[in-house]
Amino acid sequence: MNVRIESSKIVKPLYDAGGGAAPVGESVPLSVFDMVTYDVYMAVIYAFRPPNPPNAALELGLAKTLAVYREWAGELADGDGSSPPAVVLNDRGALFVEATVSAPLAAVMPFKPSPELLRLHPSTACGGRAGELVRVQLTRFACGSLVIGFTSHHRVADGQAAGNFLVAWGLASRRLPVAPLPVCDRATRFPPRDPPLVQFPHRETEYYAPKKKMNHEAGAVAGVEEDDELAAVAHDKIKVHKVHFTKEFVAGVKVRASSARHGYSTFESVVGHLWRAVTAARGLAAGETTTLRISVNGRTRMRPPVPRDYFGNLVLWAFPRCAAGELVSRPVQHAAELIHRAVARVDDAYFRSFVDFASSDAVEAEGLATTADESQVVLCPDVEVDSWLGIDFYDLDFGGGGGGGPFYFTPSYLPMEGTVFLVPSFVGDGGIDAYVALFETHLDEFKKICYTY
């Protein structure tokens, strides 16, 4: 796929003429949930059938949306002794790249998970500076189809909030008002209790003492900077495989996972199935423990519930674990039950306890680091699952052909061994697509068993 860059620019917020520009230079402190998450960019890809609106309309819509979601146009600032880490509202802007491909989109569809997908996102050669928190690339194909590569910094917002921003961008591009407006109160929404009440072992879950954390693959201390050569070798051996589960297959997994006493959700059933399949494909020793890291959205967990339109991060993790031999020898119902119990424990009390602990002096005084470690390349024997099944990515509508919304959506290429992304299938059959990253030596076995109950 030969992608030609046509232009690159910075898009700044466009405020209403009557209201004037917002004050520049203010800072919004990051919340404890922003600080504990991955310090990385998230990247997704959308494809739209023709006809599509011109790039100018999408650029204008982006400028208007940045005026509402000001943090995305700002800049991350590290904290010091006198101020906490924050987003500086300096209206720096977002990187906006226009590109073309001389071939029709059908020639490269469906996209395969590979490094080639990175060409659909802005590269360092596209200009701009290193710190834009939102980076967009519009790639036009010869057939008139449009592919949008959207990249956003995870410290500013989680997948739910990023999805809300994208929907708002679509509204603004169609000259519609952005509604509902984002809830932008991250600095004040999560105060610690007085006195604090820490009820759970956050030192061993969301945080760790760097000298104690081991890299399972290399047998080295992960608190020490990872060897670049080792990381490069691991990347070369990791492949991302897309698995399509039809609606009928998902229903079958749910039946197998359920019992007369308890029925498990689609998420619990499918993730339990994948956890078992990945563990079996790796050929782990029967006594080795495998841990599943599951993102849990706190918006509906906390009491009172946090608005769906809250702008920021509000995710913690559940950690079901099991001996590998027990996991693969027992039915999927056992895995689903482990997942259900672990997720249920991450409730309002757990979120409040985390706020109290993360707001205390313990993290800094003990030199604790977050377990959301973006430097890890290999998770084996563990697995991390991110579910985007409930995020409104498909609601992004620029008013073009094919009903306005995208006909295809995919996470970009992320070769981190042991990661699994779940997204609604673009086929439209009610199924689920799972993107699974494994060592190439384990992938053949995974392909053999991933469709076996």
Number of C-alpha atoms within 10 A of each C-alpha: 13 10 16 14 18 11 12 18 14 19 22 24 26 19 16 11 7 6 7 9 13 16 9 12 12 13 20 21 21 22 26 20 23 22 19 21 23 18 17 14 16 20 21 18 22 22 21 25 20 16 15 19 16 10 17 10 16 20 21 19 23 27 24 25 28 25 20 19 19 20 27 29 27 30 20 22 17 11 12 8 5 5 11 15 17 24 24 21 21 18 23 22 28 26 25 25 28 19 22 18 16 13 15 14 22 12 10 10 10 9 17 15 21 14 12 14 19 16 17 24 24 24 13 9 8 18 15 19 11 8 16 20 23 23 25 23 25 24 25 26 20 13 15 15 19 26 24 22 25 24 23 22 21 21 24 28 24 22 22 23 22 26 20 23 26 20 22 29 27 23 22 24 26 18 14 12 14 18 12 10 15 19 15 17 14 20 15 10 11 16 14 17 13 7 7 14 15 18 13 14 13 16 19 12 16 19 19 20 16 16 11 9 14 14 16 14 12 13 8 13 15 19 17 11 9 16 11 9 9 11 15 11 10 17 17 11 13 22 22 25 19 18 15 20 21 17 14 12 17 20 16 14 23 24 16 18 26 18 11 5 5 10 17 20 14 18 17 22 29 25 24 26 26 22 28 24 23 28 24 22 21 18 13 17 13 14 11 13 16 23 20 25 22 22 17 19 18 22 19 14 17 17 13 9 11 15 11 15 18 20 23 26 27 26 20 22 20 21 20 19 17 17 16 23 19 16 23 20 12 11 16 28 23 19 26 28 20 19 24 19 13 18 18 11 13 19 18 17 17 20 22 21 21 24 21 21 22 23 18 14 9 12 18 11 8 11 11 17 17 20 19 19 16 13 15 15 22 24 19 21 21 19 23 21 21 18 18 16 16 10 16 16 25 17 16 20 22 24 16 19 17 13 12 19 20 24 16 20 20 24 19 25 20 24 23 23 26 24 23 25 19 23 21 24 20 17 13 12 12 13 18 23 19 23 24 27 26 27 22 16 13 18 19 12 16 21 16 11 15 19 15 10 14
